[in-house]
């Protein structure tokens, strides 16, 4: 009976470790995507401002 309890405990520890690794990977991926989206948004705003400046030359 001891062996069944030990096997169950080992499986619980194994799945717990896998869950920790998956949560860590999700956290890092989320942080990476947020940084990337901010960079893209910044670039888009910069390009939009440049286009407005270029269009402004036609209305002077």
CHARMM-style PDB file with segment names, atoms N, HN, CA, C and O in Angstrom:
ATOM      1  N   UNK     1       0.823  -1.186   0.000  1.00  0.00      PROA
ATOM      2  CA  UNK     1       0.000   0.000   0.000  1.00  0.00      PROA
ATOM      3  C   UNK     1       0.872   1.256   0.000  1.00  0.00      PROA
ATOM      4  O   UNK     1       0.456   2.297  -0.509  1.00  0.00      PROA
ATOM      5  N   UNK     2       2.057   1.169   0.557  1.00  0.00      PROA
ATOM      6  HN  UNK     2       2.395   0.323   0.970  1.00  0.00      PROA
ATOM      7  CA  UNK     2       2.956   2.320   0.590  1.00  0.00      PROA
ATOM      8  C   UNK     2       3.370   2.723  -0.816  1.00  0.00      PROA
ATOM      9  O   UNK     2       3.507   3.910  -1.112  1.00  0.00      PROA
ATOM     10  N   UNK     3       3.569   1.729  -1.686  1.00  0.00      PROA
ATOM     11  HN  UNK     3       3.457   0.765  -1.446  1.00  0.00      PROA
ATOM     12  CA  UNK     3       4.022   2.011  -3.043  1.00  0.00      PROA
ATOM     13  C   UNK     3       2.992   2.804  -3.836  1.00  0.00      PROA
ATOM     14  O   UNK     3       3.361   3.683  -4.615  1.00  0.00      PROA
ATOM     15  N   UNK     4       1.708   2.512  -3.653  1.00  0.00      PROA
ATOM     16  HN  UNK     4       1.408   1.799  -3.020  1.00  0.00      PROA
ATOM     17  CA  UNK     4       0.666   3.242  -4.360  1.00  0.00      PROA
ATOM     18  C   UNK     4       0.643   4.696  -3.914  1.00  0.00      PROA
ATOM     19  O   UNK     4       0.484   5.592  -4.743  1.00  0.00      PROA
ATOM     20  N   UNK     5       0.795   4.936  -2.648  1.00  0.00      PROA
ATOM     21  HN  UNK     5       0.924   4.208  -1.975  1.00  0.00      PROA
ATOM     22  CA  UNK     5       0.814   6.305  -2.129  1.00  0.00      PROA
ATOM     23  C   UNK     5       2.031   7.071  -2.619  1.00  0.00      PROA
ATOM     24  O   UNK     5       1.949   8.260  -2.929  1.00  0.00      PROA
ATOM     25  N   UNK     6       3.165   6.373  -2.686  1.00  0.00      PROA
ATOM     26  HN  UNK     6       3.231   5.408  -2.435  1.00  0.00      PROA
ATOM     27  CA  UNK     6       4.386   7.027  -3.160  1.00  0.00      PROA
ATOM     28  C   UNK     6       4.264   7.371  -4.641  1.00  0.00      PROA
ATOM     29  O   UNK     6       4.680   8.454  -5.051  1.00  0.00      PROA
ATOM     30  N   UNK     7       3.717   6.497  -5.432  1.00  0.00      PROA
ATOM     31  HN  UNK     7       3.379   5.617  -5.099  1.00  0.00      PROA
ATOM     32  CA  UNK     7       3.544   6.760  -6.862  1.00  0.00      PROA
ATOM     33  C   UNK     7       2.593   7.933  -7.073  1.00  0.00      PROA
ATOM     34  O   UNK     7       2.838   8.788  -7.924  1.00  0.00      PROA
ATOM     35  N   UNK     8       1.520   7.975  -6.309  1.00  0.00      PROA
ATOM     36  HN  UNK     8       1.320   7.280  -5.617  1.00  0.00      PROA
ATOM     37  CA  UNK     8       0.582   9.100  -6.430  1.00  0.00      PROA
ATOM     38  C   UNK     8       1.253  10.409  -6.055  1.00  0.00      PROA
ATOM     39  O   UNK     8       1.049  11.418  -6.730  1.00  0.00      PROA
ATOM     40  N   UNK     9       2.035  10.416  -5.012  1.00  0.00      PROA
ATOM     41  HN  UNK     9       2.200   9.597  -4.463  1.00  0.00      PROA
ATOM     42  CA  UNK     9       2.731  11.631  -4.586  1.00  0.00      PROA
ATOM     43  C   UNK     9       3.741  12.080  -5.648  1.00  0.00      PROA
ATOM     44  O   UNK     9       3.892  13.276  -5.902  1.00  0.00      PROA
ATOM     45  N   UNK    10       4.417  11.130  -6.255  1.00  0.00      PROA
ATOM     46  HN  UNK    10       4.295  10.159  -6.050  1.00  0.00      PROA
ATOM     47  CA  UNK    10       5.378  11.477  -7.306  1.00  0.00      PROA
ATOM     48  C   UNK    10       4.678  12.068  -8.521  1.00  0.00      PROA
ATOM     49  O   UNK    10       5.181  13.018  -9.121  1.00  0.00      PROA
ATOM     50  N   UNK    11       3.521  11.519  -8.894  1.00  0.00      PROA
ATOM     51  HN  UNK    11       3.112  10.747  -8.406  1.00  0.00      PROA
ATOM     52  CA  UNK    11       2.777  12.079 -10.011  1.00  0.00      PROA
ATOM     53  C   UNK    11       2.305  13.494  -9.703  1.00  0.00      PROA
ATOM     54  O   UNK    11       2.364  14.374 -10.562  1.00  0.00      PROA
ATOM     55  N   UNK    12       1.836  13.710  -8.477  1.00  0.00      PROA
ATOM     56  HN  UNK    12       1.788  12.995  -7.779  1.00  0.00      PROA
ATOM     57  CA  UNK    12       1.396  15.048  -8.084  1.00  0.00      PROA
ATOM     58  C   UNK    12       2.554  16.037  -8.158  1.00  0.00      PROA
ATOM     59  O   UNK    12       2.382  17.152  -8.650  1.00  0.00      PROA
ATOM     60  N   UNK    13       3.725  15.645  -7.680  1.00  0.00      PROA
ATOM     61  HN  UNK    13       3.866  14.740  -7.280  1.00  0.00      PROA
ATOM     62  CA  UNK    13       4.894  16.512  -7.754  1.00  0.00      PROA
ATOM     63  C   UNK    13       5.316  16.762  -9.200  1.00  0.00      PROA
ATOM     64  O   UNK    13       5.699  17.876  -9.556  1.00  0.00      PROA
ATOM     65  N   UNK    14       5.246  15.738 -10.018  1.00  0.00      PROA
ATOM     66  HN  UNK    14       4.935  14.833  -9.729  1.00  0.00      PROA
ATOM     67  CA  UNK    14       5.597  15.877 -11.431  1.00  0.00      PROA
ATOM     68  C   UNK    14       4.660  16.857 -12.136  1.00  0.00      PROA
ATOM     69  O   UNK    14       5.117  17.762 -12.834  1.00  0.00      PROA
ATOM     70  N   UNK    15       3.351  16.677 -11.952  1.00  0.00      PROA
ATOM     71  HN  UNK    15       2.980  15.942 -11.385  1.00  0.00      PROA
ATOM     72  CA  UNK    15       2.393  17.577 -12.579  1.00  0.00      PROA
ATOM     73  C   UNK    15       2.504  18.993 -12.011  1.00  0.00      PROA
ATOM     74  O   UNK    15       2.328  19.968 -12.742  1.00  0.00      PROA
ATOM     75  N   UNK    16       2.790  19.112 -10.734  1.00  0.00      PROA
ATOM     76  HN  UNK    16       2.932  18.321 -10.140  1.00  0.00      PROA
ATOM     77  CA  UNK    16       2.992  20.433 -10.135  1.00  0.00      PROA
ATOM     78  C   UNK    16       4.186  21.149 -10.750  1.00  0.00      PROA
ATOM     79  O   UNK    16       4.129  22.350 -11.013  1.00  0.00      PROA
ATOM     80  N   UNK    17       5.266  20.411 -10.978  1.00  0.00      PROA
ATOM     81  HN  UNK    17       5.312  19.435 -10.765  1.00  0.00      PROA
ATOM     82  CA  UNK    17       6.446  20.993 -11.615  1.00  0.00      PROA
ATOM     83  C   UNK    17       6.160  21.420 -13.045  1.00  0.00      PROA
ATOM     84  O   UNK    17       6.602  22.481 -13.485  1.00  0.00      PROA
ATOM     85  N   UNK    18       5.420  20.592 -13.766  1.00  0.00      PROA
ATOM     86  HN  UNK    18       5.061  19.731 -13.408  1.00  0.00      PROA
ATOM     87  CA  UNK    18       5.065  20.944 -15.143  1.00  0.00      PROA
ATOM     88  C   UNK    18       4.198  22.198 -15.157  1.00  0.00      PROA
ATOM     89  O   UNK    18       4.392  23.069 -16.006  1.00  0.00      PROA
ATOM     90  N   UNK    19       3.261  22.303 -14.247  1.00  0.00      PROA
ATOM     91  HN  UNK    19       3.103  21.595 -13.558  1.00  0.00      PROA
ATOM     92  CA  UNK    19       2.385  23.477 -14.186  1.00  0.00      PROA
ATOM     93  C   UNK    19       3.192  24.735 -13.891  1.00  0.00      PROA
ATOM     94  O   UNK    19       2.926  25.785 -14.476  1.00  0.00      PROA
ATOM     95  N   UNK    20       4.170  24.650 -12.997  1.00  0.00      PROA
ATOM     96  HN  UNK    20       4.386  23.796 -12.522  1.00  0.00      PROA
ATOM     97  CA  UNK    20       5.016  25.806 -12.680  1.00  0.00      PROA
ATOM     98  C   UNK    20       5.794  26.248 -13.919  1.00  0.00      PROA
ATOM     99  O   UNK    20       5.879  27.444 -14.198  1.00  0.00      PROA
ATOM    100  N   UNK    21       6.352  25.314 -14.650  1.00  0.00      PROA
ATOM    101  HN  UNK    21       6.283  24.343 -14.423  1.00  0.00      PROA
ATOM    102  CA  UNK    21       7.116  25.647 -15.857  1.00  0.00      PROA
ATOM    103  C   UNK    21       6.205  26.279 -16.910  1.00  0.00      PROA
ATOM    104  O   UNK    21       6.598  27.253 -17.552  1.00  0.00      PROA
ATOM    105  N   UNK    22       5.012  25.751 -17.095  1.00  0.00      PROA
ATOM    106  HN  UNK    22       4.693  24.960 -16.573  1.00  0.00      PROA
ATOM    107  CA  UNK    22       4.072  26.297 -18.074  1.00  0.00      PROA
ATOM    108  C   UNK    22       3.649  27.712 -17.680  1.00  0.00      PROA
ATOM    109  O   UNK    22       3.594  28.596 -18.535  1.00  0.00      PROA
ATOM    110  N   UNK    23       3.350  27.938 -16.405  1.00  0.00      PROA
ATOM    111  HN  UNK    23       3.394  27.220 -15.711  1.00  0.00      PROA
ATOM    112  CA  UNK    23       2.961  29.274 -15.957  1.00  0.00      PROA
ATOM    113  C   UNK    23       4.101  30.270 -16.143  1.00  0.00      PROA
ATOM    114  O   UNK    23       3.862  31.416 -16.523  1.00  0.00      PROA
ATOM    115  N   UNK    24       5.312  29.855 -15.884  1.00  0.00      PROA
ATOM    116  HN  UNK    24       5.506  28.924 -15.575  1.00  0.00      PROA
ATOM    117  CA  UNK    24       6.470  30.721 -16.091  1.00  0.00      PROA
ATOM    118  C   UNK    24       6.623  31.058 -17.573  1.00  0.00      PROA
ATOM    119  O   UNK    24       6.885  32.209 -17.922  1.00  0.00      PROA
ATOM    120  N   UNK    25       6.464  30.078 -18.432  1.00  0.00      PROA
ATOM    121  HN  UNK    25       6.252  29.143 -18.149  1.00  0.00      PROA
ATOM    122  CA  UNK    25       6.563  30.321 -19.877  1.00  0.00      PROA
ATOM    123  C   UNK    25       5.460  31.270 -20.347  1.00  0.00      PROA
ATOM    124  O   UNK    25       5.718  32.146 -21.172  1.00  0.00      PROA
ATOM    125  N   UNK    26       4.254  31.114 -19.844  1.00  0.00      PROA
ATOM    126  HN  UNK    26       4.045  30.402 -19.174  1.00  0.00      PROA
ATOM    127  CA  UNK    26       3.157  32.005 -20.214  1.00  0.00      PROA
ATOM    128  C   UNK    26       3.449  33.432 -19.757  1.00  0.00      PROA
ATOM    129  O   UNK    26       3.206  34.384 -20.498  1.00  0.00      PROA
ATOM    130  N   UNK    27       3.964  33.579 -18.556  1.00  0.00      PROA
ATOM    131  HN  UNK    27       4.161  32.806 -17.954  1.00  0.00      PROA
ATOM    132  CA  UNK    27       4.303  34.907 -18.038  1.00  0.00      PROA
ATOM    133  C   UNK    27       5.367  35.576 -18.910  1.00  0.00      PROA
ATOM    134  O   UNK    27       5.228  36.749 -19.258  1.00  0.00      PROA
ATOM    135  N   UNK    28       6.413  34.855 -19.262  1.00  0.00      PROA
ATOM    136  HN  UNK    28       6.526  33.902 -18.979  1.00  0.00      PROA
ATOM    137  CA  UNK    28       7.469  35.424 -20.087  1.00  0.00      PROA
ATOM    138  C   UNK    28       6.956  35.763 -21.484  1.00  0.00      PROA
ATOM    139  O   UNK    28       7.325  36.797 -22.039  1.00  0.00      PROA
ATOM    140  N   UNK    29       6.119  34.916 -22.054  1.00  0.00      PROA
ATOM    141  HN  UNK    29       5.819  34.076 -21.603  1.00  0.00      PROA
ATOM    142  CA  UNK    29       5.558  35.165 -23.382  1.00  0.00      PROA
ATOM    143  C   UNK    29       4.660  36.405 -23.357  1.00  0.00      PROA
ATOM    144  O   UNK    29       4.698  37.225 -24.275  1.00  0.00      PROA
ATOM    145  N   UNK    30       3.853  36.534 -22.300  1.00  0.00      PROA
ATOM    146  HN  UNK    30       3.822  35.868 -21.554  1.00  0.00      PROA
ATOM    147  CA  UNK    30       2.971  37.692 -22.164  1.00  0.00      PROA
ATOM    148  C   UNK    30       3.783  38.984 -22.065  1.00  0.00      PROA
ATOM    149  O   UNK    30       3.434  39.989 -22.683  1.00  0.00      PROA
ATOM    150  N   UNK    31       4.856  38.953 -21.293  1.00  0.00      PROA
ATOM    151  HN  UNK    31       5.140  38.136 -20.791  1.00  0.00      PROA
ATOM    152  CA  UNK    31       5.716  40.131 -21.156  1.00  0.00      PROA
ATOM    153  C   UNK    31       6.356  40.475 -22.503  1.00  0.00      PROA
ATOM    154  O   UNK    31       6.430  41.648 -22.868  1.00  0.00      PROA
ATOM    155  N   UNK    32       6.808  39.483 -23.229  1.00  0.00      PROA
ATOM    156  HN  UNK    32       6.748  38.530 -22.933  1.00  0.00      PROA
ATOM    157  CA  UNK    32       7.419  39.691 -24.547  1.00  0.00      PROA
ATOM    158  C   UNK    32       6.409  40.306 -25.509  1.00  0.00      PROA
ATOM    159  O   UNK    32       6.744  41.241 -26.237  1.00  0.00      PROA
ATOM    160  N   UNK    33       5.187  39.800 -25.523  1.00  0.00      PROA
ATOM    161  HN  UNK    33       4.915  39.041 -24.932  1.00  0.00      PROA
ATOM    162  CA  UNK    33       4.174  40.315 -26.434  1.00  0.00      PROA
ATOM    163  C   UNK    33       3.791  41.749 -26.085  1.00  0.00      PROA
ATOM    164  O   UNK    33       3.563  42.552 -26.990  1.00  0.00      PROA
ATOM    165  N   UNK    34       3.712  42.096 -24.799  1.00  0.00      PROA
ATOM    166  HN  UNK    34       3.897  41.443 -24.064  1.00  0.00      PROA
ATOM    167  CA  UNK    34       3.404  43.466 -24.407  1.00  0.00      PROA
ATOM    168  C   UNK    34       4.503  44.419 -24.867  1.00  0.00      PROA
ATOM    169  O   UNK    34       4.207  45.496 -25.384  1.00  0.00      PROA
ATOM    170  N   UNK    35       5.758  44.039 -24.686  1.00  0.00      PROA
ATOM    171  HN  UNK    35       5.998  43.164 -24.266  1.00  0.00      PROA
ATOM    172  CA  UNK    35       6.862  44.875 -25.134  1.00  0.00      PROA
ATOM    173  C   UNK    35       6.838  45.040 -26.646  1.00  0.00      PROA
ATOM    174  O   UNK    35       7.088  46.132 -27.156  1.00  0.00      PROA
ATOM    175  N   UNK    36       6.546  43.986 -27.350  1.00  0.00      PROA
ATOM    176  HN  UNK    36       6.343  43.098 -26.936  1.00  0.00      PROA
ATOM    177  CA  UNK    36       6.506  44.029 -28.807  1.00  0.00      PROA
ATOM    178  C   UNK    36       5.362  44.914 -29.293  1.00  0.00      PROA
ATOM    179  O   UNK    36       5.538  45.686 -30.235  1.00  0.00      PROA
ATOM    180  N   UNK    37       4.195  44.813 -28.663  1.00  0.00      PROA
ATOM    181  HN  UNK    37       4.052  44.186 -27.897  1.00  0.00      PROA
ATOM    182  CA  UNK    37       3.058  45.620 -29.096  1.00  0.00      PROA
ATOM    183  C   UNK    37       3.303  47.098 -28.835  1.00  0.00      PROA
ATOM    184  O   UNK    37       2.880  47.939 -29.627  1.00  0.00      PROA
ATOM    185  N   UNK    38       3.983  47.433 -27.733  1.00  0.00      PROA
ATOM    186  HN  UNK    38       4.327  46.750 -27.089  1.00  0.00      PROA
ATOM    187  CA  UNK    38       4.307  48.832 -27.467  1.00  0.00      PROA
ATOM    188  C   UNK    38       5.271  49.365 -28.522  1.00  0.00      PROA
ATOM    189  O   UNK    38       5.142  50.508 -28.961  1.00  0.00      PROA
ATOM    190  N   UNK    39       6.226  48.551 -28.927  1.00  0.00      PROA
ATOM    191  HN  UNK    39       6.330  47.622 -28.570  1.00  0.00      PROA
ATOM    192  CA  UNK    39       7.178  48.968 -29.952  1.00  0.00      PROA
ATOM    193  C   UNK    39       6.480  49.185 -31.285  1.00  0.00      PROA
ATOM    194  O   UNK    39       6.764  50.159 -31.983  1.00  0.00      PROA
ATOM    195  N   UNK    40       5.580  48.298 -31.639  1.00  0.00      PROA
ATOM    196  HN  UNK    40       5.350  47.508 -31.072  1.00  0.00      PROA
ATOM    197  CA  UNK    40       4.843  48.428 -32.896  1.00  0.00      PROA
ATOM    198  C   UNK    40       3.965  49.672 -32.850  1.00  0.00      PROA
ATOM    199  O   UNK    40       3.919  50.431 -33.818  1.00  0.00      PROA
ATOM    200  N   UNK    41       3.264  49.892 -31.732  1.00  0.00      PROA
ATOM    201  HN  UNK    41       3.301  49.275 -30.945  1.00  0.00      PROA
ATOM    202  CA  UNK    41       2.391  51.055 -31.613  1.00  0.00      PROA
ATOM    203  C   UNK    41       3.203  52.340 -31.717  1.00  0.00      PROA
ATOM    204  O   UNK    41       2.767  53.294 -32.361  1.00  0.00      PROA
ATOM    205  N   UNK    42       4.360  52.378 -31.103  1.00  0.00      PROA
ATOM    206  HN  UNK    42       4.715  51.603 -30.580  1.00  0.00      PROA
ATOM    207  CA  UNK    42       5.218  53.555 -31.159  1.00  0.00      PROA
ATOM    208  C   UNK    42       5.663  53.830 -32.592  1.00  0.00      PROA
ATOM    209  O   UNK    42       5.677  54.979 -33.033  1.00  0.00      PROA
ATOM    210  N   UNK    43       6.019  52.790 -33.303  1.00  0.00      PROA
ATOM    211  HN  UNK    43       6.007  51.856 -32.945  1.00  0.00      PROA
ATOM    212  CA  UNK    43       6.456  52.934 -34.692  1.00  0.00      PROA
ATOM    213  C   UNK    43       5.310  53.420 -35.564  1.00  0.00      PROA
ATOM    214  O   UNK    43       5.511  54.271 -36.430  1.00  0.00      PROA
ATOM    215  N   UNK    44       4.107  52.890 -35.347  1.00  0.00      PROA
ATOM    216  HN  UNK    44       3.944  52.199 -34.643  1.00  0.00      PROA
ATOM    217  CA  UNK    44       2.955  53.299 -36.136  1.00  0.00      PROA
ATOM    218  C   UNK    44       2.620  54.764 -35.894  1.00  0.00      PROA
ATOM    219  O   UNK    44       2.301  55.485 -36.840  1.00  0.00      PROA
ATOM    220  N   UNK    45       2.686  55.213 -34.652  1.00  0.00      PROA
ATOM    221  HN  UNK    45       2.945  54.627 -33.884  1.00  0.00      PROA
ATOM    222  CA  UNK    45       2.401  56.609 -34.338  1.00  0.00      PROA
ATOM    223  C   UNK    45       3.443  57.507 -34.995  1.00  0.00      PROA
ATOM    224  O   UNK    45       3.103  58.556 -35.541  1.00  0.00      PROA
ATOM    225  N   UNK    46       4.680  57.108 -34.945  1.00  0.00      PROA
ATOM    226  HN  UNK    46       4.956  56.256 -34.501  1.00  0.00      PROA
ATOM    227  CA  UNK    46       5.747  57.885 -35.570  1.00  0.00      PROA
ATOM    228  C   UNK    46       5.528  58.004 -37.075  1.00  0.00      PROA
ATOM    229  O   UNK    46       5.667  59.089 -37.640  1.00  0.00      PROA
ATOM    230  N   UNK    47       5.191  56.906 -37.717  1.00  0.00      PROA
ATOM    231  HN  UNK    47       5.079  56.024 -37.259  1.00  0.00      PROA
ATOM    232  CA  UNK    47       4.944  56.928 -39.164  1.00  0.00      PROA
ATOM    233  C   UNK    47       3.725  57.776 -39.503  1.00  0.00      PROA
ATOM    234  O   UNK    47       3.725  58.487 -40.508  1.00  0.00      PROA
ATOM    235  N   UNK    48       2.690  57.707 -38.677  1.00  0.00      PROA
ATOM    236  HN  UNK    48       2.690  57.130 -37.861  1.00  0.00      PROA
ATOM    237  CA  UNK    48       1.484  58.501 -38.898  1.00  0.00      PROA
ATOM    238  C   UNK    48       1.804  59.994 -38.789  1.00  0.00      PROA
ATOM    239  O   UNK    48       1.335  60.791 -39.602  1.00  0.00      PROA
ATOM    240  N   UNK    49       2.595  60.370 -37.794  1.00  0.00      PROA
ATOM    241  HN  UNK    49       2.976  59.723 -37.134  1.00  0.00      PROA
ATOM    242  CA  UNK    49       2.991  61.779 -37.647  1.00  0.00      PROA
ATOM    243  C   UNK    49       3.809  62.249 -38.844  1.00  0.00      PROA
ATOM    244  O   UNK    49       3.637  63.377 -39.306  1.00  0.00      PROA
ATOM    245  N   UNK    50       4.677  61.414 -39.340  1.00  0.00      PROA
ATOM    246  HN  UNK    50       4.817  60.497 -38.965  1.00  0.00      PROA
ATOM    247  CA  UNK    50       5.467  61.775 -40.525  1.00  0.00      PROA
ATOM    248  C   UNK    50       4.571  61.982 -41.744  1.00  0.00      PROA
ATOM    249  O   UNK    50       4.786  62.913 -42.519  1.00  0.00      PROA
ATOM    250  N   UNK    51       3.578  61.129 -41.916  1.00  0.00      PROA
ATOM    251  HN  UNK    51       3.403  60.372 -41.286  1.00  0.00      PROA
ATOM    252  CA  UNK    51       2.657  61.271 -43.042  1.00  0.00      PROA
ATOM    253  C   UNK    51       1.837  62.549 -42.925  1.00  0.00      PROA
ATOM    254  O   UNK    51       1.600  63.226 -43.925  1.00  0.00      PROA
ATOM    255  N   UNK    52       1.401  62.887 -41.707  1.00  0.00      PROA
ATOM    256  HN  UNK    52       1.595  62.336 -40.894  1.00  0.00      PROA
ATOM    257  CA  UNK    52       0.662  64.126 -41.518  1.00  0.00      PROA
ATOM    258  C   UNK    52       1.534  65.338 -41.838  1.00  0.00      PROA
ATOM    259  O   UNK    52       1.063  66.304 -42.439  1.00  0.00      PROA
ATOM    260  N   UNK    53       2.781  65.288 -41.445  1.00  0.00      PROA
ATOM    261  HN  UNK    53       3.164  64.503 -40.958  1.00  0.00      PROA
ATOM    262  CA  UNK    53       3.708  66.369 -41.754  1.00  0.00      PROA
ATOM    263  C   UNK    53       3.884  66.506 -43.259  1.00  0.00      PROA
ATOM    264  O   UNK    53       3.889  67.614 -43.796  1.00  0.00      PROA
ATOM    265  N   UNK    54       4.028  65.383 -43.926  1.00  0.00      PROA
ATOM    266  HN  UNK    54       4.024  64.483 -43.490  1.00  0.00      PROA
ATOM    267  CA  UNK    54       4.159  65.424 -45.387  1.00  0.00      PROA
ATOM    268  C   UNK    54       2.902  65.967 -46.052  1.00  0.00      PROA
ATOM    269  O   UNK    54       3.006  66.728 -47.014  1.00  0.00      PROA
ATOM    270  N   UNK    55       1.736  65.605 -45.577  1.00  0.00      PROA
ATOM    271  HN  UNK    55       1.652  64.986 -44.796  1.00  0.00      PROA
ATOM    272  CA  UNK    55       0.485  66.115 -46.134  1.00  0.00      PROA
ATOM    273  C   UNK    55       0.327  67.603 -45.838  1.00  0.00      PROA
ATOM    274  O   UNK    55      -0.253  68.335 -46.639  1.00  0.00      PROA
ATOM    275  N   UNK    56       0.833  68.048 -44.708  1.00  0.00      PROA
ATOM    276  HN  UNK    56       1.304  67.453 -44.057  1.00  0.00      PROA
ATOM    277  CA  UNK    56       0.737  69.451 -44.330  1.00  0.00      PROA
ATOM    278  C   UNK    56       1.444  70.368 -45.308  1.00  0.00      PROA
ATOM    279  O   UNK    56       1.083  71.539 -45.427  1.00  0.00      PROA
ATOM    280  N   UNK    57       2.413  69.873 -45.988  1.00  0.00      PROA
ATOM    281  HN  UNK    57       2.706  68.921 -45.892  1.00  0.00      PROA
ATOM    282  CA  UNK    57       3.149  70.679 -46.982  1.00  0.00      PROA
ATOM    283  C   UNK    57       2.238  71.077 -48.140  1.00  0.00      PROA
ATOM    284  O   UNK    57       2.451  72.125 -48.749  1.00  0.00      PROA
ATOM    285  N   UNK    58       1.245  70.281 -48.454  1.00  0.00      PROA
ATOM    286  HN  UNK    58       1.072  69.429 -47.959  1.00  0.00      PROA
ATOM    287  CA  UNK    58       0.342  70.572 -49.561  1.00  0.00      PROA
ATOM    288  C   UNK    58      -0.688  71.643 -49.219  1.00  0.00      PROA
ATOM    289  O   UNK    58      -1.290  72.220 -50.124  1.00  0.00      PROA
ATOM    290  N   UNK    59      -0.902  71.920 -47.948  1.00  0.00      PROA
ATOM    291  HN  UNK    59      -0.413  71.451 -47.212  1.00  0.00      PROA
ATOM    292  CA  UNK    59      -1.942  72.851 -47.522  1.00  0.00      PROA
ATOM    293  C   UNK    59      -1.397  74.182 -47.031  1.00  0.00      PROA
ATOM    294  O   UNK    59      -2.140  74.947 -46.416  1.00  0.00      PROA
ATOM    295  N   UNK    60      -0.139  74.484 -47.276  1.00  0.00      PROA
ATOM    296  HN  UNK    60       0.464  73.862 -47.775  1.00  0.00      PROA
ATOM    297  CA  UNK    60       0.441  75.749 -46.838  1.00  0.00      PROA
ATOM    298  C   UNK    60       0.165  76.853 -47.795  1.00  0.00      PROA
ATOM    299  OT1 UNK    60       0.588  77.986 -47.569  1.00  0.00      PROA
TER     300      UNK     60
END
